[in-house]
Amino acid sequence: MKRFIVALIIIASSLSLLVFLLRDKGQLQADLNSLAVGELSIVEVFNQPATVSQTKFTDRDGEKLSFSDLEGKVLLVNFWATWCAPCIHEMPDLNRLQKALGSNSFEVITISLDRQGYGVIDPFFDEVGIDNLKAYLDRSNKLSLEVGATGLPTTILLDKNGKMIARVVGPLKWDSRQAIEFLARAIEG
């Protein structure tokens, strides 16, 4: 009888913990939805964190990475190209955002779809003064399509576990007060 009672207590405790954890995740989504208004109304907040593609992209040294290699911090991942006018316009905002919020718990990364690679990215970054962002490549466009990039720029927000919690198709003023509040809530978890 004692074993039965102990088993019931363990099951009840486990269920309580599960409900608590699920409630907290739901609270984050609700909070992000409540902040996605006005200029952030184009932000699509997912009801449940979504598994993100593990298709590889390339760093400056030619090393292939996936999002799982960057887990442990919240990532704002911007898919862009040097030939995309709205991308060019929002890149300085992303640079300022990384300077303001970049830390061990948050990073802005850019993944270019430019087939010419760093031969066009580096001169653009130099010309515009982009000095706080890391540039990666997805020359095949496979990763961008797998995360739902139906146009450029597309930006996805990944939680510290590497799950996609929001997506924006189109440009946004990423260093605005409202965007920073939204991202601060995401970083808080």
N, C-alpha and C positions, 0 to 999 in steps of 0.2 A: 504493500500500500504506500509506503514511504517513497519507493522508487517512482510509482505512478504520480504522486504529488510533485516530486522533484522534476519529473519529465514535463508535467503540465506547467510548472513555473518557468522552466527553460523555454518551452514553446511560447508561452505568453510573453516572456521578455523579448524573445527574438521577434515576434510579431510586432510588439510595441516599437522596437528599434527600427524595423522595416518601415512601419507607418511614419515614424519621425523622419527618417531619411527621405522617403518619398515626398512627404509634405514639404520639406526644405527645398528639394529640387523644384517642386511645383511653385513654391514661393518665389524662387529666383525667376522662373519663367513669367510669373504674374507681375513681378516687379519690373522686369525688362519690358514687358508689354505695356505697362502703365507709363514707362518712360519713352516709348517709341511713338511719340506724337509730334505734331508740328513739323519741324524740319526733319525729324527722325521717322516720320510716318512711312517712309519707303523701306524701313528696316523690317524684314520678315523674321520674327522671333518664333522659333520652333516650339510646339507644345511639349515635346520631349526631345532631349538631346539626341542628335542623330550620329550614327557611325559615319565617319568620313573616309573617303577613299585613301588607300595606302599606295596609290600610284606614285612612283618616284619622280622627284624633280632634282635639279642639279645646282650645286653651289659653285662659287667662283673657281674652285680648284678642280671642278669636274666630278666631284664626289656625288653620288646619288643618295638622296635622303627621302624620307617620307615623314608625314606629320608625327608618326609615333616616335621618331627620333627627337622631336622637340617637345614632347609631353612634359608636364610638370609646371607649366605656366600657361596663362591665358594668352592666346595668339590672335591678333587681328591680321588676317592674311589678305593682301590686296593683289588681285590678278589685273594686270595692266599691260600696255605696250607703248612704245615711244611714238607711234603713229596715231594714237588715240587722244584726241584733243581734251575730252573730259578727264582722262587719266593724267595728262600733263598738268591740268589745272589743279587737281586735288593732291598731287604728290607733295608739294610744299606743306600742305596741311598735315599729311601723314608724317612728314619729317618732324614738324613741330610737336605732334602728338607723341611720337617716340621720345623726343627730348624731354617732354613734360612727364610722361607716365612710364617710360621704359624702366624696367627693374627686373629683379629675379622672378617676379610673379606676372610680368606682362611684357610682351614684345610685339611690335609691328614688323611684319616681314612683307616683302614685295616679291611676287613671282611674275616675271615678264614672259610674255608670249612672243617676244621678238625672235625671229629665226636667226638674225644676225648676232644675237647674244650680246656679250659685253662690249663688242665693237660699237654698238649704238647706245647701250645703257650707260657706260662710263662717261662718254661725252655729254649725254643728257644730264646725268647726276651732277657733273662738274659745272655745267652751264647754269643749272637751276640752284645749285648750292645744297644738294641733298647729301648730308653728311652724317645722319643718324640712322639710316636704314640699311639693312642687308638686302642685297638683290640676289634672287634665285631665278632659275630658268625652267620653263615648261614649253620647250620648242614644239612638242608634238600637239599641244593644246588638249591632251587627253585628260589630265588632272583637272583643268579648268572646267571642262565639260562635265566631268563626273561630280563636281561639287555644285553644279547648277548654274554655271556662268553662261547665261544666255546673251550677254552683252558685256562690253567693257566700259568702265571698270566694274568688276564684281569683287566684293569684299565679304569674307566669311569670318565669323567669330567662333573660335574654338575654346572650350573650357579647359581647365588644367588637366583633364583626363583625355584630351584629344577629341572630344565630341563636339560636333557643330551645333551651336545654340542659336545662331542668327546668321542672316545673309542679307546683303544689300546689292542689288543690281542697279548700277548707276552711281554717279558721283555724290559725295556728301561732304559737308564741311566738318571734317573729322576732329579739328581742334577747337570746335565751338564748345561753349559751356555745357550745352545740353548733351552733346556727344560724349564729353568727358564724364558727365554724371552717369550716363548710360554705361560706359565702359568701366567706371569705378565700381558700379554695382555688380557687373560681371566678374571683375577681379576679386571682389569681396566674396563671391560665391554664394 
